[in-house]
Amino acid sequence: MKNISDLFGSMVFSDAVMQARLPKDAYKALKKTMSQGTHLELDVANVVANAMKNWAVEKGATHFTHWFQPMTGITAEKHDAFISPAKDGNIIMEFSGKELVRGEPDASSFPSGGLRATFEARGYTVWDTTSYAFIKDGTLCIPTAFCSYSGEALDKKTPLLRSMEAIDKQAQRILKLFGNQTVKRVITTVGPEQEYFLIDKEMYLKRPDLVYTGRTLFGSRPPKGQEMEDHYFGTLKPRVSAFMRELEEELWRLGVYAKTKHNEVAPGQHELAPIFTTTNIATDHNQLTMELMKSIANKHGLACLLHEKPFAGVNGNGKHNNWSISTDTGVNLLEPGETPCENAQFLLFLVAVIKAADVYQDLIRLSAASAGNDHRLGANEAPPAIISMFLGDELTGILEALENGKAYHNKEKHEMEIGVTVLPHFPKDMTDRNRTSPFAFTGNKFEFRMLGSTFSIAGPNVVLNTAVAEILCQFADELEKSDNFTGDLAALVRKTFSEHKRIVFNGNNYSDEWVTEAENRGLSNLKTTVDALPEFISKKSAALFTKHHVFSEAEIHSRYEILMESYCKTLHIEALTMVDMVKREIIPSLITYQSELLKLPEQKKSCGGLDSTLEEYLLGRIAKLSACLLKKLKILDSVILESKEKNEILSLAVFYRDKVFPAMSELRLIVDELETVVAKKYWALPSYAEMLYSVI
């Protein structure tokens, strides 16, 4: 491997590359567009495009693509070669500013939620100058936004960029009140931790449920799961280590700040965590990370499972969204400092986030809603579907003291003493960590832990950015009228915490007592995706997003339709896969095994009447379970057929949740019990034990 410093960003058309390859005037014009959002003139775009093409060709690229993020949840790309015909019948390598700035993919086959009819095919991809171009698989990839012919956003990037502009605008108003005139831009930053499973590729290909749905629809628990907690942070197995090493190298080439890797709690489960960066770029990088995880795993004879719950009964996959707010001058606005009780600016931004989490708790919840994540939220490794916020004892104590008009005195020592002389003393963090909290303050950022592992982080960050922007707007509106800024600021912090402290909970979010207490506090508990998604089209949601120009009302409704449709399609595919597997895999296994068992009593009789109690017992048990299997299979078949009668999207989603999914669960119970009875030789599907421990 090359030196990491030489490797990192070697496939990125970075600021350093632009500075080296662009004329000074073109570089300054492009940087102004990137930092201030000014229009980029076509002549400058032509210069940039030519330099970008020359650089890419030198790196071995032959094609370019506008790389975008439609509402499918994955990325999309259409490749065009750099070639153009020359007069002598040969070719020349060309790439124009027009091709760089705008593309025109067919928009009719991407989800639009009713924004576009099928015959209205035209769409545009528009260069996102804030995210650097990069080379992947011999193709120059240009990050772009994706919109319809009439201008509506058809992607996840456009609303994210809008939300970043919204919080930038409102945060700067607040900073000016504190006398800060030097900040030109406020950005949100994110570091998304990505969990995943690795299993042997051969095992994966023998499981139609994993291939079609990403999760196992059948499977009994192995004798050993995660009970011993011996996999967490354990030594990396050679195949896993080799995979991780290649993954890191490829990510570093693409400028992704891959930092931490380790084994997670469940057998076969792992995690990759990057250093935080600007939210827009972090979103692009996370999409690349998920894509590369799958392709590199395949090269190592592995399958990477990103589903939120690939295996029932063991921990699922989450994605922890570490979110913060910073200025272009390098100041983290959520940094408490040495004396947070005296840091008025920090306290104001902190209570803004507290109020946003309380007022818009339903929107924050729905931003983590999906059919896959419904299996995980509320399970032992994930927060419940109730939004609450962990602040830790010190910050909570500071805010409570302010609320009560008292001085805050911290009686705890801040030096960590372990009791062993030779071990160094070190500063103790001001808060503990709460792994059960869905939204926890962790030093100078909030860790939003509810996201599912397959999620684009764009959606949740759109909600966080916009919700906090709205509260900052309210604060600025109030404080800009003040004749006594210091006094009114203190009063605003006290009032905000007093009115919204119900969202703060520092205890065990997994406990049954918390569910009852949360209800008493008036917090919402939107248990499933179907419960949560209607909040997207509420009046409060529309008022928030349209005020800050993040979504139009049409775009809000389109996303609601897309998300509901995705939920229904996911369960429909899972139900059809279950039926197919039972008919083509499970039933043949049962028939073959029972046929062998039926032969044994006759064979024993011919050998002097040997006892056949065991065979008869097994036959009887399998016969009863088989009869039950057939009954449950018919029920599932019936409800799948009945679902076709539902036309309205919400009623269809409710039907899938209340009828189809329970029928699937009941069928699974029978199949999983049969797996424990049928001999391994006759069971067609690899078991949980075989899959989870397949990588050695």
C-alpha positions in Angstrom: 0.0 0.0 0.0 1.1 3.5 -0.8 1.8 6.0 2.0 -1.7 7.0 3.3 -0.9 10.7 2.7 -0.2 10.0 -0.9 -3.2 7.7 -1.3 -5.8 9.9 0.3 -7.9 11.8 -2.2 -5.8 10.6 -5.1 -9.0 10.0 -7.1 -10.6 13.3 -6.1 -10.7 16.5 -8.1 -9.9 18.3 -4.9 -9.2 21.9 -4.0 -5.5 21.2 -4.2 -5.9 19.7 -7.7 -8.1 22.6 -8.9 -5.6 25.1 -7.6 -2.8 23.4 -9.4 -4.6 22.9 -12.7 -6.9 25.9 -13.1 -5.9 29.4 -14.1 -6.1 31.8 -11.1 -9.1 33.6 -12.4 -11.0 30.4 -13.1 -10.1 29.0 -9.7 -11.3 32.1 -7.9 -14.5 32.1 -9.8 -15.2 28.5 -9.0 -14.3 28.9 -5.3 -16.7 31.9 -5.1 -19.5 29.7 -6.6 -18.7 26.9 -4.1 -18.6 29.2 -1.0 -21.2 31.8 -1.8 -23.5 30.1 -4.3 -22.9 32.6 -7.1 -23.6 31.8 -10.7 -20.8 30.0 -12.6 -20.3 31.5 -16.1 -20.1 29.1 -19.0 -16.6 30.2 -20.1 -15.4 29.4 -16.6 -17.2 26.1 -16.7 -15.5 25.2 -20.0 -12.1 25.8 -18.4 -12.9 23.7 -15.4 -14.4 20.9 -17.5 -11.3 20.7 -19.7 -9.0 20.6 -16.7 -11.2 18.0 -15.0 -11.2 15.9 -18.2 -7.4 16.1 -18.6 -6.9 15.1 -15.0 -9.3 12.2 -15.2 -7.8 10.8 -18.5 -4.4 10.9 -16.9 -5.9 8.8 -14.1 -7.2 6.2 -16.6 -10.8 7.4 -16.9 -12.5 7.0 -20.2 -16.1 8.1 -19.3 -17.9 10.7 -17.2 -21.2 10.5 -15.4 -23.5 12.7 -13.5 -23.7 10.9 -10.1 -27.0 11.5 -8.3 -29.2 10.3 -5.5 -32.8 9.7 -6.6 -35.5 8.6 -4.2 -34.6 5.0 -4.6 -32.3 5.3 -1.7 -29.2 4.4 -3.8 -27.2 6.3 -6.3 -27.7 6.5 -10.1 -25.3 7.1 -13.0 -25.4 7.1 -16.8 -21.9 6.9 -18.4 -20.8 8.8 -21.5 -17.4 8.5 -23.1 -15.2 11.5 -23.5 -14.8 10.7 -27.2 -16.0 13.0 -30.0 -15.6 12.3 -33.8 -12.7 14.1 -35.6 -12.8 15.1 -39.2 -10.2 12.5 -40.2 -12.4 9.6 -38.9 -10.5 9.4 -35.6 -11.6 10.7 -32.2 -10.7 13.4 -29.9 -11.3 13.5 -26.1 -13.6 16.3 -25.2 -15.7 17.4 -22.2 -17.5 20.8 -22.3 -18.7 23.1 -19.6 -22.2 22.5 -20.6 -21.7 18.7 -20.1 -20.2 19.4 -16.7 -22.9 21.7 -15.5 -26.0 19.9 -16.7 -27.1 16.5 -17.8 -30.4 15.2 -19.0 -31.3 11.7 -17.8 -34.6 10.1 -18.4 -36.7 10.9 -15.2 -39.7 8.7 -15.9 -38.4 5.5 -14.3 -37.4 7.0 -11.0 -39.8 7.4 -8.1 -41.6 10.8 -8.2 -44.6 10.3 -5.9 -46.9 11.7 -8.6 -44.8 14.8 -9.4 -44.3 13.5 -12.9 -46.4 11.3 -15.2 -44.7 8.3 -16.9 -44.9 10.1 -20.3 -43.2 13.2 -18.8 -39.8 11.9 -19.1 -37.4 14.8 -19.1 -35.3 15.5 -16.0 -32.1 17.4 -15.3 -28.9 16.7 -13.3 -27.1 19.8 -12.1 -23.5 19.9 -10.9 -23.2 20.3 -7.1 -20.1 22.4 -6.9 -19.9 21.9 -3.1 -19.0 18.2 -3.5 -15.8 17.3 -5.3 -15.8 15.2 -8.4 -14.1 11.8 -8.2 -13.0 8.8 -10.3 -14.6 5.4 -9.7 -14.1 2.3 -11.9 -12.5 4.4 -14.7 -15.3 6.9 -14.7 -15.3 10.6 -13.7 -18.2 11.0 -11.3 -19.7 14.4 -11.0 -22.0 14.8 -7.9 -25.2 16.4 -9.0 -28.7 17.4 -7.9 -31.6 15.8 -9.8 -34.8 17.8 -10.7 -37.8 17.4 -12.9 -38.5 19.5 -16.1 -40.8 21.7 -14.0 -38.1 22.2 -11.3 -39.3 19.9 -8.5 -36.6 18.0 -6.6 -36.6 14.3 -7.5 -33.6 13.5 -5.3 -32.3 13.5 -1.7 -29.4 16.0 -2.3 -31.5 19.1 -3.3 -33.6 19.3 -0.1 -30.4 18.6 1.9 -28.6 21.6 0.3 -31.7 23.7 0.9 -31.9 22.8 4.5 -28.2 23.6 4.9 -28.8 27.1 3.5 -31.8 27.5 5.9 -29.8 26.7 9.1 -26.8 28.8 7.7 -29.1 31.8 7.3 -30.7 31.6 10.8 -27.5 30.7 12.7 -25.8 33.7 11.2 -28.5 35.9 12.5 -27.9 34.6 16.0 -24.1 35.0 15.8 -24.5 38.6 14.7 -26.4 39.2 17.9 -23.4 38.1 19.8 -21.3 40.6 17.9 -19.7 38.1 15.4 -19.5 39.8 12.0 -16.6 37.7 10.6 -18.5 34.4 10.0 -19.6 34.0 6.4 -21.1 30.6 6.6 -22.5 28.2 9.2 -22.5 24.5 8.2 -23.8 21.3 9.8 -21.4 18.4 10.0 -22.0 14.7 10.3 -20.0 11.6 11.0 -22.2 8.5 10.1 -21.2 5.3 11.8 -22.0 2.3 9.5 -22.9 -1.2 10.8 -23.0 -4.2 8.5 -22.7 -8.0 8.5 -20.3 -10.2 6.5 -21.2 -13.8 5.6 -19.8 -16.2 3.1 -21.0 -15.5 -0.5 -21.9 -19.2 -1.1 -24.2 -19.2 1.9 -25.8 -15.9 0.7 -26.5 -17.3 -2.7 -28.3 -20.3 -1.2 -30.7 -18.0 0.7 -33.3 -16.5 -1.7 -34.7 -14.3 1.1 -31.3 -12.6 1.5 -30.9 -12.2 -2.3 -34.4 -10.7 -2.8 -35.1 -8.9 0.5 -31.8 -8.4 2.3 -33.0 -10.2 5.4 -33.7 -13.8 6.4 -37.4 -14.5 6.4 -36.8 -17.9 8.0 -34.2 -19.2 10.4 -34.1 -20.7 13.9 -31.7 -19.3 16.4 -28.2 -20.9 16.6 -27.0 -22.5 19.9 -24.6 -19.6 20.3 -25.5 -16.1 19.3 -24.2 -12.9 21.0 -24.8 -14.1 24.6 -21.1 -14.3 25.5 -20.5 -10.8 24.1 -17.1 -12.1 22.9 -17.3 -10.8 19.4 -17.5 -7.1 20.3 -14.1 -5.4 19.7 -12.7 -8.9 19.2 -9.7 -9.8 17.0 -10.5 -9.4 13.3 -10.6 -12.6 11.4 -8.2 -12.8 8.4 -10.8 -12.6 5.7 -12.6 -9.7 7.5 -9.3 -7.9 8.0 -8.3 -8.2 4.3 -11.8 -6.9 3.3 -11.5 -4.0 5.7 -8.0 -3.1 4.5 -9.0 -3.0 0.9 -12.2 -1.0 1.7 -10.2 1.6 3.6 -7.8 2.0 0.8 -10.5 2.5 -1.8 -12.3 4.9 0.5 -9.2 6.9 1.2 -8.5 7.2 -2.5 -12.0 8.8 -2.8 -11.3 11.2 0.0 -13.6 9.5 2.5 -12.3 9.9 6.1 -12.6 6.3 7.1 -11.2 6.2 10.6 -12.4 3.4 12.9 -13.2 -0.3 12.2 -14.1 -3.0 14.7 -16.2 -6.0 15.3 -19.7 -5.2 16.5 -21.8 -7.1 19.1 -23.4 -9.8 16.9 -21.3 -12.6 15.4 -20.4 -11.6 11.8 -21.3 -8.0 12.5 -18.8 -5.1 12.0 -18.7 -1.3 12.0 -16.9 1.5 10.1 -16.9 5.1 11.4 -15.5 8.1 9.5 -14.3 11.5 10.8 -17.1 14.1 10.5 -17.3 16.4 7.5 -19.8 18.8 6.0 -23.2 17.1 5.9 -23.6 17.2 2.1 -20.2 15.6 1.5 -20.7 13.2 4.4 -23.9 12.1 2.7 -22.1 11.5 -0.6 -19.3 9.6 1.2 -21.7 7.4 3.1 -23.4 6.4 -0.2 -20.0 5.5 -1.6 -19.2 3.6 1.5 -22.2 1.4 1.3 -21.6 0.8 -2.5 -18.0 -0.2 -2.0 -18.8 -2.4 1.0 -20.9 -4.6 -1.2 -18.6 -4.6 -4.3 -15.4 -5.2 -2.3 -17.0 -7.9 -0.2 -17.9 -9.7 -3.4 -14.2 -9.7 -4.4 -13.3 -11.5 -1.2 -16.0 -14.2 -1.6 -18.2 -12.4 1.0 -21.6 -10.9 1.0 -22.2 -7.6 2.9 -25.6 -7.3 4.5 -26.7 -3.8 5.2 -30.4 -4.5 6.1 -31.5 -3.3 9.5 -32.3 -6.8 10.7 -30.7 -9.5 8.6 -31.1 -12.1 11.3 -33.9 -12.4 13.9 -32.9 -12.7 17.5 -29.5 -11.0 17.1 -28.5 -7.4 17.0 -29.5 -5.5 13.8 -27.6 -2.8 11.9 -27.9 0.8 12.7 -26.3 4.0 11.4 -25.4 6.6 14.1 -25.7 10.1 12.8 -23.3 12.3 14.7 -24.6 15.9 14.0 -23.1 19.2 14.9 -23.0 22.9 13.8 -19.8 24.8 13.0 -18.7 28.1 11.5 -16.4 28.5 8.5 -13.9 29.9 11.0 -13.7 26.5 12.7 -15.9 27.1 15.8 -18.1 24.3 16.9 -21.3 26.0 18.1 -22.2 22.9 20.2 -18.8 23.0 22.1 -19.5 23.6 25.8 -16.1 24.9 26.6 -14.4 24.7 30.0 -17.3 26.5 31.8 -20.5 25.8 29.8 -22.6 27.5 32.5 -21.0 30.8 31.5 -21.1 30.1 27.7 -24.3 31.9 26.7 -23.9 31.3 23.0 -23.5 27.5 23.5 -26.5 27.5 25.9 -28.7 29.3 23.3 -27.8 26.9 20.5 -28.3 23.9 23.0 -31.8 24.9 24.0 -32.6 25.6 20.3 -31.8 21.9 19.6 -33.8 20.9 22.7 -36.9 22.8 21.5 -36.5 21.6 18.0 -36.4 18.0 19.2 -39.5 18.5 21.3 -41.6 20.5 18.9 -40.7 18.4 15.9 -40.3 15.0 17.6 -42.7 13.4 15.2 -40.7 14.6 12.1 -37.5 13.4 13.7 -39.1 10.0 14.3 -40.4 9.6 10.8 -37.0 10.5 9.3 -35.9 7.1 10.7 -39.0 5.2 9.6 -38.8 2.3 7.2 -40.1 -1.3 6.9 -36.6 -2.6 7.7 -36.1 -0.3 10.7 -39.5 -1.4 12.2 -37.8 -4.7 13.0 -35.0 -2.9 14.9 -36.4 0.1 16.8 -37.3 -0.9 20.3 -35.2 -4.1 20.2 -32.4 -4.6 22.6 -29.8 -2.8 20.5 -31.8 0.2 19.3 -33.8 3.0 20.9 -37.5 2.8 21.1 -39.7 4.7 18.7 -40.0 7.5 21.3 -37.9 10.6 20.7 -36.0 11.7 23.8 -32.7 13.6 24.4 -29.8 12.7 26.6 -27.8 15.6 28.0 -26.0 14.1 30.9 -26.0 15.2 34.5 -23.8 18.3 34.2 -25.7 20.0 31.3 -29.0 19.1 32.8 -27.9 20.5 36.1 -26.7 23.7 34.5 -30.1 24.2 32.7 -32.1 23.3 35.8 -30.0 25.8 37.8 -30.7 28.5 35.2 -34.4 27.6 35.2 -34.6 28.1 38.9 -32.5 31.2 39.0 -29.6 29.6 40.9 -25.9 29.5 40.4 -24.5 26.2 39.2 -21.8 24.5 41.3 -20.2 21.4 39.9 -19.1 19.2 42.8 -17.6 16.4 40.8 -13.9 16.0 40.1 -13.0 16.4 36.5 -9.8 14.3 36.8 -10.2 10.6 36.1 -8.6 8.5 38.8 -8.5 4.7 38.3 -6.6 3.8 41.4 -3.4 2.5 39.8 -0.4 4.7 40.3 1.4 3.9 37.0 -1.7 4.7 34.9 -1.9 8.3 33.7 -4.5 10.7 35.0 -6.7 12.3 32.4 -9.7 14.7 32.2 -13.0 13.1 32.7 -15.7 13.9 30.1 -18.5 16.2 31.3 -21.2 13.6 30.4 -21.4 9.8 30.4 -22.6 8.0 27.3 -26.1 6.7 27.1 -26.3 3.9 24.5 -30.1 3.7 24.8 -30.9 7.3 24.0 -32.1 8.0 20.4 -30.7 11.5 20.5 -27.7 11.9 22.8 -25.4 14.8 23.4 -21.8 13.4 23.2 -19.4 16.1 24.0 -19.8 18.6 21.2 -22.4 16.9 19.0 -25.7 15.0 19.0 -25.7 11.3 18.1 -29.0 10.5 16.4 -29.0 6.7 16.9 -32.3 5.7 15.3 -31.3 5.6 11.7 -31.4 2.2 9.9 -28.2 1.0 8.2 -29.5 1.2 4.7 -30.7 4.8 5.0 -29.3 7.7 3.1 -28.5 10.1 5.8 -29.9 13.0 3.7 -33.5 12.7 4.9 -32.8 12.7 8.7 -30.4 15.6 8.3 -32.9 17.6 6.3 -35.3 17.3 9.2 -32.6 18.2 11.9 -31.3 21.1 9.9 -34.7 22.6 9.1 -36.2 22.0 12.6 -33.2 23.8 14.3 -33.3 26.5 11.6 -36.9 27.3 12.5 -36.1 27.5 16.3 -33.1 29.7 15.6 -35.4 31.9 13.4 -37.8 32.3 16.3 -35.0 33.1 18.7 -33.5 35.7 16.3 -36.9 37.3 15.7 -37.3 37.8 19.5 -33.8 38.9 20.4 -33.3 41.3 17.4 -36.1 43.4 19.1 -34.4 43.4 22.5 -33.3 46.5 24.3 -31.6 44.3 27.0 -29.9 41.5 25.1 -28.1 39.9 28.1 -31.2 39.8 30.3 -33.6 38.8 27.5 -31.1 36.1 26.4 -31.0 34.6 29.9 -34.8 34.7 30.1 -35.1 33.0 26.7 -32.8 30.2 27.7 -34.7 29.7 31.0 -38.1 29.8 29.4 -37.1 27.4 26.5 -35.7 24.8 28.8 -38.7 25.1 31.2 -41.2 24.6 28.4 -39.4 21.8 26.6 -37.5 19.8 29.2 -39.9 16.9 28.9 -37.9 15.8 25.9 -34.8 15.4 28.2 -34.3 11.9 29.6 -31.0 10.6 31.0 -32.2 7.2 32.0 -32.7 3.7 30.4 -34.8 4.1 27.2 -35.1 0.4 27.0 -37.2 0.0 30.2 -40.9 -0.5 30.3 -41.1 2.3 32.9 -39.8 4.8 30.4 -42.6 4.0 27.9 -45.2 4.8 30.6 -43.3 7.9 31.8 -42.9 9.2 28.2 -46.7 8.9 27.7 -47.3 10.8 30.9 -44.9 13.5 29.7 -47.0 13.8 26.5 -44.3 12.4 24.2 -45.5 10.6 21.1 -44.8 6.9 20.5 -45.1 6.3 16.7 -44.3 2.6 16.8 -44.3 1.8 13.1 -43.6 3.4 9.8 -47.3 3.5 9.0 -47.9 5.4 12.3 -45.1 7.9 11.6 -45.3 8.8 7.9 -48.6 10.6 7.9 -46.9 13.3 10.1 -45.0 14.2 7.0 -48.1 15.7 5.4 -49.4 17.4 8.5 -50.0 21.2 8.6 -47.1 21.7 11.0 -44.7 19.8 8.6 -45.9 21.8 5.6 -45.5 25.1 7.4 -42.0 24.2 8.5 -40.6 23.0 5.2 -42.3 25.6 2.9 -41.3 28.5 5.2 -37.6 27.6 4.8 -38.0 26.6 1.1 -36.7 23.1 1.8 -39.8 21.4 0.2 -42.8 22.7 -1.7 -46.1 21.2 -0.7 -46.1 19.1 -3.8 -42.6 17.8 -2.9 -43.8 16.9 0.6 -46.7 14.9 -0.7 -44.6 13.2 -3.3 -42.1 12.0 -0.7 -45.0 10.8 1.5 -46.3 8.7 -1.4 -42.8 7.4 -2.3 -42.1 6.3 1.3 -45.5 4.7 1.8 -45.2 2.9 -1.5 -41.7 1.7 -0.6 -43.1 0.3 2.7 -45.9 -1.6 0.9 -43.6 -2.9 -1.9 -41.0 -4.1 0.7 -43.6 -6.2 2.5 -45.1 -7.4 -0.7 -41.8 -8.7 -2.0 -41.0 -10.3 1.4 -44.4 -12.0 1.4 -44.0 -13.3 -2.2 -40.5 -14.5 -1.3 -41.8 -16.4 1.7 -44.5 -18.1 -0.3 -42.0 -19.0 -3.1 -39.4 -20.4 -0.6 -42.0 -22.5 1.3 -43.3 -24.0 -2.0 -40.0 -24.5 -3.7 -37.6 -25.1 -0.8 -39.3 -26.0 2.5 -42.1 -28.3 1.3 -39.7 -30.4 -1.0 -37.4 -30.8 2.0 -40.2 -32.0 4.2 -41.5 -34.5 1.6 -38.0 -35.9 1.1 -37.3 -36.3 4.8 -40.7 -37.8 5.6 -40.2 -40.3 2.7 -37.0 -41.5 4.3 -38.6 -41.7 7.7 -41.5 -43.8 6.3 -39.0 -46.4 5.0 -37.3 -47.0 8.3 -40.2 -48.8 10.2 -40.5 -51.3 7.4 -36.8 -51.8 7.3 -36.7 -52.4 11.0 -39.5 -54.9 10.8 -37.5 -56.9 8.2 -34.6 -56.9 10.7 -36.5 -58.7 13.4 -39.0 -56.1 14.5 -36.7 -53.5 15.9 -38.3 -50.6 17.8 -39.4 -47.7 15.5 -40.8 -45.3 18.2 -38.4 -42.5 17.3 -39.3 -42.6 13.6 -43.0 -42.6 14.4 -42.6 -39.7 16.9 -40.7 -37.6 14.3 -43.2 -38.5 11.6 -46.1 -37.5 13.8 -44.5 -34.2 14.8 -43.6 -33.3 11.3 -47.0 -34.2 10.0 -48.7 -31.9 12.5 -46.3 -29.1 11.8 -46.7 -29.7 8.0 -50.5 -29.5 8.3 -50.1 -26.2 10.2 -47.6 -25.0 7.6 -50.1 -25.6 4.8 -52.8 -23.7 6.8 -50.6 -20.7 7.4 -49.3 -20.7 3.8 -52.9 -20.5 2.5 -53.6 -17.6 4.9 -50.6 -15.7 3.6 -51.6 -16.4 0.0 -55.1 -15.2 0.7 -54.0 -11.9 2.3 -51.5 -11.2 -0.5 -54.4 -11.6 -2.9 -56.7 -9.4 -0.8 -54.1 -6.6 -0.8 -54.7 -6.0 -4.5 -58.2 -4.7 -3.6 -56.7 -1.7 -1.6 -56.3 1.4 -3.8 -55.5 4.2 -1.3 -51.9 4.1 -0.2 -52.4 4.6 3.6 -55.1 1.9 3.8 -52.8 -0.4 1.8 -49.9 0.2 4.2 -52.2 -0.4 7.2 -53.3 -3.7 5.6 -49.7 -4.8 5.1 -48.9 -3.9 8.7 -52.0 -5.4 10.3 -52.7 -8.4 8.0 -49.8 -9.4 5.8 -47.0 -9.0 8.2 -48.8 -11.0 11.0 -49.5 -13.7 8.5 -45.8 -13.8 7.5 -44.8 -14.0 11.2 -47.1 -16.9 11.9 -45.8 -18.8 8.9 -42.2 -18.1 10.0 -42.9 -19.6 13.4 -43.9 -22.9 11.9 -41.0 -23.0 9.4 -38.5 -22.2 12.1 -39.8 -25.0 14.3 -39.6 -27.4 11.4 -36.0 -26.5 10.9 -35.2 -27.8 14.4 -36.8 -31.1 13.6 -35.7 -31.9 10.0 -32.3 -33.4 9.6 -29.6 -31.0 8.4 -29.0 -33.2 5.4 -32.5 -32.6 4.1 -33.0 -28.9 5.0 -32.4 -26.9 1.8 -31.4 -23.6 3.5 -28.2 -22.7 5.3 -28.9 -22.2 9.0 -28.2 -19.2 11.1 -25.3 -21.0 12.7 -23.7 -21.7 9.3 -24.2 -18.2 8.0 -23.1 -16.2 11.2 -20.0 -18.3 11.6 -19.2 -18.8 7.9 -16.3 -16.4 7.8 -13.2 -17.8 9.4 
